Amino acid sequence: MSLSYPHHPRNISKITATASCEFDMTITDEERQRIIEAIRTYMARERISREEFAQRAKLGKSTIDKLATGLFSERTILQIEARLNIKLRDSGASTATAPAEYGSYTREEAAYFVGDYVFARPCFQEAGAIQAFQMEIAWAEKDNVLILQEPPRGDEILPQAGRIHIPRGSNHIFVVSNENGCLQTIILSQLNVLKRMKGMMLTMGHAFANIYSPVAVPVIMNKHIRVEPHMVGRMAPGSAQHRTYQAELASVEAEGFARWVRPS
């Protein structure tokens, strides 16, 4: 269940005087809006309802209902931050923010995604095989946006990279890469508590000779403290790593992370 809220800061200021005891005037309308957005993003990432959020934060349902309208005290926000180990308020320092077309997320909010990953998909050339790549998500200082890229490989081939879009309150992130006009799009679920993301990729796959055709495939991205050599490369059917990735790739459609609509 999403957390509904007034979409314009002016609406937040229309709180009745009878509830003024809950209203901390040290928090501006703009800050209240950011806090609500941050909570919605957390709920979407964790795939939890408002009731589950209340249980995690150890707060009453009425308190969460008030929070949804922008009616909360600084004490309530401090409690939520401490109990869920998340940051909801601005530190006061200037924060880099992604452009609006990428979702206007801040560098602080994006820090949760930064790190090393294994990206796995079915192999295009060999039926049954799985191809796994080491990738990293990093903050691009120049453009103020998250990017998904391959680590430097030490050769003349430029590493693949894509820019990350994170719409406010969305359950998904979108990775778009553009190589000389050839686009590739990856749609993934938000990073969960197990550090997993699942979704699908639309790209150009090698058909035969120099012929390429559009391909849609399930994909997974798993975050790791360290990516070991055995985790990446071509995984042949029958290997232990192949069985692990195969089960996760199969769950993309089975568990509703993506679906393929075919004519009947």
N, C-alpha and C positions, 0 to 999 in steps of 0.2 A: 504494500500500500504506500503510495507517495504521500509526502507531507505537504498539504496544501497551504498556501500563504498568500497574502496580498502581494501582487506583482509590482506595485509601485510604492516607493518610500513614502509618498504622501498618505497612502492608506494606513501605514503603520502609525502615523502621528495622530490618527483619529481614534484614540483610545479614551474611553470615558473616564471622567474624573473619579468615579466610584472605584476604579481599579488602580488608582494612582499609587497605592501602597506597594504594588508589585513593579512599578515602573522606575527604573534607575536612570535619572536624567544624565548621568555621566556617559551613557551609551547613546550615540547619535542614531538617527533614523537610518543613515547609510550603513553604519556598523551593524545595526540590527538586521538589515537586509542581508548583509554578508554572512552573519551568523546563521540565519535561517538557511541560506544557500549551502553553507558548509555542512549543516546537519542533513539536509536533503541529499547532498553528495555522499555523505557517509552511509546513509541508509541505502542508497542505490548501490554503492560499492559492496556493502555487506549483504544486500538482498534481504533486508529485514523490514518488518512492518513497524508501524508507530508503536504498537503494544510491545513488540520485542525491544524496540529502542528504550522504552520506558523501563523495562525490566533490567536491561544492561546498565542504564544510568541510575537505577534504584530510585526512580522518581514516580510520583503518582500520575495516573492517566490525566487528571485535570491539569496538572502542571504542564504536561506535554501538549495538551490541547491549547493552553494559553500560549505556549511557546510557538505554536504553529501560526499564531496571529501576530507575533512580534511582542507579546506581553511576557516579559521575563526580567528578572533582576540579575545583577552582576554575580551575585552569590550562586544563583542557579547555573550560570554558565561556568563558573569556577568548579562547581561540583561535577558537571558533565565532563569537562576537560580532564579532571583528575581521575574519574572513575572509568572513562573510556580511553584515556591516554591519547587524546586528540587535541588539536589546536583549533579554536574557533574564532579567536580574536586577533586583530592586528597587533603586532608587537610595537607599533608606533614608528618603526623604520619604514623607509620607502621600499615597497615591494614590487619587483618586476612582474608585469602582467602580460599574458598572451593577448594578441589582437583579438577583437571581437569575433572575427570569422573562425577562430580556433576555440572559442568558448570562454574567453576572458578569465581563464584560471590563473591564479598567482603562482609564483615560483614556490612559495611555501606550501600551497596545496598540492603542487605537482611533485614535491619531494618524495611522496609516498611511492611513486612509480619508478623513481630513478634507481638504476641498478643493472645487474647482469641477468640475462635470460637465456633459456633454450626455446627456440621457435621450431616447431615440428609440423610437417605436412606430408601428405602422400607424395611419393616420388613420381615425377612426370614421365620419366623414361622407362622405369622398370615396374611392372605391375606387382603390387603386394609389398614393395619396399617403402620405407619411410625415410625422408630426408630431414635431418635436424641441423639447425644452424645456431651458432653462438651469436647473440644480439645484445645490445645494450640500449637502455633508455637514458638519455642525458638532456640537460637543459642547454639550449643553444643561446649563448649570451647575445649574439648579434641580433637575432630575430625575436628573442623573448618567447620561445616556444619549446615544447618538448619534441625531441626527435628520437626515432627508432633507427638504429644503425648497426652495421657490422663493425666489430673492432678492427683497427688497422691490421692488414694481413701481410704487410712487408713485401708486396709485389706492386706491379704497375696498374693492377685492376682497381678502380675506384670502389670502395665499399658501398653497398646498397644503403639507402637512407630514406626515411619518410617522416613527414611532419604529423604530429598527433593533435587531433581535435577532441576536445572533451566538453560536450554541451552540458550546461548547468542542469543538475538533477537527473542526468541520463544514466541508464544502466550500462551504457556502452562507451567505448572509445573508438575513434576512427583514425586509421593511419593511411595517409595518402602519399604516394611517391610519384614523381614525375621525371622520367628519363627521356629527354629529347621528345617530349610530347606523348610518350607512352605511359599511361597511368596504371597504377596498381592500387587497389583499395583493400584494406583489411579492417573488418569490424570485429571487435572483441568485447566480451563481457568485462565489467570492471574487475580489477585485481581484488581477489577475495582474501580471507584470513589464511588460507592455505597457500597464498602467493601463486594462484593459478588464474589464467584468463583463457577463454575458449570462444571460438567464433568461426568466421569463414573469410576466405580471400578470393578476390576476383582479379585475375591476371592473364597474361598471355603465356600459354604453354607450348612447348615444342611438339609439333605434330609429326612431321617427317621432313627430311632434307632441310631446306631453308624456310619451311612453311610453319607458321605459328597460328594458333587459334585460341579464342577465349576459353578460360578454364576457371571453374569455381570449385574450391576444395575446402574441407574442414581444416582448421588450424588450432594449435594450442600454443600458449606462451607461459612458461613456468619460470618464476623468479628464483634465483639461487644466490647464496652468498659467494659461491665459487662454482664456475662451470668446469667440470672435469672433462678430459679428452674423450672418455668413453661415452659421454652424453651426446656428442655431436658426430655428424657424418652420415653416411648411408647405412641404414639399419635393415639387414636382411631378415626375411621371415624366419621365425624359429629362435632368434636371439632373445635374451631376457629383456634388453632395452627395447627391442621391437614390440614385445608383448605389452610392455608398460605404455608406450606411446600409442599403440594400436587401440588399447582399451580407452585411453583418454580421447583419442580422435573419434572413436565410435560413440562416445558419450555426448559429443557436440550436438548431434541430431537427436539421439535417444533421450537426452535430458532437456531438450528444447532451447539450447543455446543458439541454434540456427536451424533453418529448415529449407528444404528444396521443394519448390512448387512445380509439379510436372503436370502436363495435360493428361486428362483421364482417357 
